[in-house]
């Protein structure tokens, strides 16, 4: 009985540490995935005159940035399009890392086709311009392929120790504290309410 009690005590001490180690491993894998995605996006832009397509609808078929980078072989596997720490754990059209919709342009033609794109060149403060980030669709509780800073439905998600992992136009990736997102927005001339979701399901709004 004494041995069993000692084993139980040791297990209770080790399990939280193992859980933290698992979370750190997932966070590191997430940053690696974001880096690969960022390279894919920049490569896509280089091949298409500096334009990055976020969403393309031709009247019959809808494609997001993730499916296009996968289709044109800018990423080797669909697994890199997803954070390993949040559902759905398998890529589908609208379920992936979120592409920043901030500063995007929508084009419609008479045939009902719609394209949402961004020009990657000549951005002010490229080190502050977030291309991709941990994101979520709040009602559905899954990763979503796009986010706006001021959207309470599809928004950035602070799921790694209350930080949002982001990929930036200058090539770097990092975990960003929520308070620091405000500074990124200011550098891009964005002044609006910031909505952030957390891993425990709480969503918070931060005034401009």
N, C-alpha and C positions, 0 to 999 in steps of 0.2 A: 504493500500500500504506500509505503514511504517513497519507493522508486516511482510509482505511478504519479504521486503528488508532485515529485520533483520534475518529472517529464512534463506534466501539465503546466507547471510554473514556467519552465523554460520555453514551452510552446507559446504561452501567452506573452512572453517577452520578445520572442523572435518574430511572431506573425506580423505585428505592426511594422517592424523593420523590413521584413520581406515585402510587405505591401508598398512601403515607401520606395524601395529599390525598384519594384515593378513599375511604379508611377514614373520614376526618373527615367527608366529605360524607354518607356512609351513616349515621354516628352522628348528625349534625344532622337528617337526614331521619327517623331513628328517634325522636328527641325530638319532632319536629313531629307525627309520627303518634300518639305516646303522648298528646300534649296534646289532639289531636282526639278520641281515644278516651276520654280522661278527661272531656271536655265531654259526650260522648255518654252516658257512664255516669251522670253527675250529672243530665243532662236526663231520662234514663230514670227515675232515682230520684224526681225532682220530679213526674213524671207518674204514678207508682205508689206514692204515699204514703210515699216515702222508702225504698222497698225496691228493691234491685238483684238481679235474678235471674242467678245464675252458671250454673246448669244446670237444665234442665227436661225431665223425661221423663214422658210421659203414658200409658205402656204400649205405645205403638206408634211414637212419634217422639221422638227425642232432639235437644235444641237447647242450644247453649252461649251464653254472653253475647255472643259475637261475631255469631253468626247472628241473635240476637234484635235487637241494635242495628242490624244491617243490614236485617232484615226490616221493622222499624218506622221506618226512615229516620232514625235518629239519626246515622248516618255516611253520607256520600255515595258512598263507594266501598269495596270490600272491601280495596283495597290499603293503606288506613290501619290495618288490623287486624294488619299484619305488619311486623316489622323487615326492612329491605331487606338485612341483612347475614348472614342465616342461612336455611337451608331451612325450609319448602318454597317460598318466594317466591310462592306463590299460596294464597289463603285456602281452607280447608275446615273442616268442622264443629269439629274438635278441634285445628286447627293455626292458631294465632294468638298474639298476646301472651298472657302468662299473667295471669289474674285471681287475686288473692290469695284463697286458701281459708281463710286464718287468720281465725278468729272467725266463720266462716260457720255457718249453721243448716240442717239437713236436715229436711224434712217429708215424711212418707209418708202416703198415704191408703189405705183398704181396696181401692181399685181398682188398686193397684200403681203408682200415679203417684208420682213423686218430684220434689221441687223443692229446690234448694240456693240459698239466698239470703243476702244481708247487708242489715242496716239501716244506712243511711249516716248517719243523724242521731245526734247525741249521742255521737259517738266521742271517747274521750279523745285529746288531742294529735293533731288532724286533720292537722297538718303532718308527722307521723311515720307516719301510716297509709297504707301503700302500697296503691293500688287495682290497678294494673297494672304489669307489669315484663317485661323481657326474660326469657324462660324457655325451658326445653327439656325434652324427654323424652330422658333419657340413652340408653336402649337404642336408640331409633329415630333419634336425632340430628336432631330437628326441633323447631320451636317448638310448644309445647303450651299449651292454653287455660287451664290452671290450675296453681298451684304452692302448696306448703306450704314453710315455712322448714325443717321437719324431715323432708322427704321426699327420699330419695336417688334417686328415679326421676323425678319431675316437680318441678323445682326452678328457682331463679333462675340466670341464665346471665350470667357476666361476660365478654361477648364484645366489648365496646368498650374496648380498652386496659385490660383487667382490671377494668372497672367494669360495674355493672348499672344500666341506665337504667330509671328508675321514674317513675310518675305518682302523685301524692298527693291525698288527699281535699280539701286546702285549695286545690287548683288548680295547684300548681307541678309541674314535671317537672325531673329532673336525673339526671346520672350519679353513682352512689353507689359509693364504694370499699367493698370487702368488709368491712373493719374497721368502717366506719360503719353497716353494716346491723345490727350488734349493738346500737348505740345506738337505732336505730329500733325494734328488738324490745323493748328495755327500756322505752321510752316507752309501748309498748302492753301492757306487763306480760307479755311472752312470754319465757319462760326455757326454752330447749330447744337441742338440737344444731342448728346451722345447716349446711345442705349447699349448696355452691355449685359449679357447673360452669364451666369455663373454655373459651376458644375452641380451645385445643389438645387438648381432649377429656379433660383431667384433671378429676376431681371431688375436692373436699376437704371434710372435715367439721371444723367449729369447735365445740369444747365450749362449754357454757353459761358 
